[in-house]
Amino acid sequence: MPTSALNRTSERAAELRANVSEIRDRIKRAYGSVPRSTSYSREPTLVAVSKYKPASDIVGCYQDGQRDYGENYVHELVDKATQLPQDIRWHFIGTLQSNKAKMLASTFQLHRLPCPDRSKTASSLNKYLPETRTDPLNVFIQVNTSSEDNKSGLAPSLFPPSELLDLANHVVTACPRLKLLGLMTIGRENIDFERLVRMRDELEEKLREGEGGKWGDRDGRLVLSMGMSADFEAAIRMGSGMVRVGSSVFGERRKKGE
Ligand SMILES: *Cc1c(COP(=O)(O)O)cnc(C)c1O
């Protein structure tokens, strides 16, 4: 590589490292301000959303210890996963069509994904996970807390008939190779985060009354994945256990189709 290109690469790596460490500090501070009685016992996980960004950017953050990355498109995730270190935890955060479930399920080191809004997709993930995989695949059910047409996810209701409750029960009782780890939302304002907190509390209660099966983190809590670049500190103060931050780490993205 010519020297100028090398310089550009190392400048970019330094910029990414600075961004990641700034976001980590902000996560720590926001988490520090939450009363212990309402928070998770561990600091929220930072998922760096790397969609549209080159694998070399991920290498820059990886060198700083960042291991969790989020991708929205199956092909892009699979492509990067094959080029990059195997201890990366990949989080698929897009909308999964059931015809891509097989391709995604067979990706080594897939760490978690938002559960498909349908039982059929959950079942095909369960079916296509490689035999060699011993730990269950973590799934999050996406909830459309702001009830906006352009956002995917299930309606925020547990009153029967509730798709959310049915899907949670389906994953827990009929998909032994999946683990329902939590709920995810995009949302628009703080009230949407509050709504997800309420859904989580009610769903935990219903799952406890049920027959068991695998769900929740090590403390037996469903984890909330909420908060992006613009609102992750507010989300943490409301009880988020996982934030998905893209542009504040990697810079602005081109729009789809550009
Ligand atoms: C792109 C994306 C993010 C990251 O958004 P930023 O505003 O860039 O932080 C988080 N969650 C989902 C589901 C996304 O699609």
The ligand as an ORCA input file, in Angstrom:
! r2SCAN-3c Opt
* xyz 0 1
  C     -29.143      1.492     11.767
  C     -29.721      0.991     13.012
  C     -29.202      1.393     14.266
  C     -28.106      2.420     14.429
  O     -28.599      3.704     14.200
  P     -27.742      5.027     14.492
  O     -28.777      6.088     14.586
  O     -26.819      5.201     13.352
  O     -27.030      4.830     15.774
  C     -29.760      0.811     15.402
  N     -30.766     -0.082     15.331
  C     -31.284     -0.488     14.154
  C     -32.392     -1.486     14.140
  C     -30.790      0.055     12.972
  O     -31.326     -0.339     11.809
*
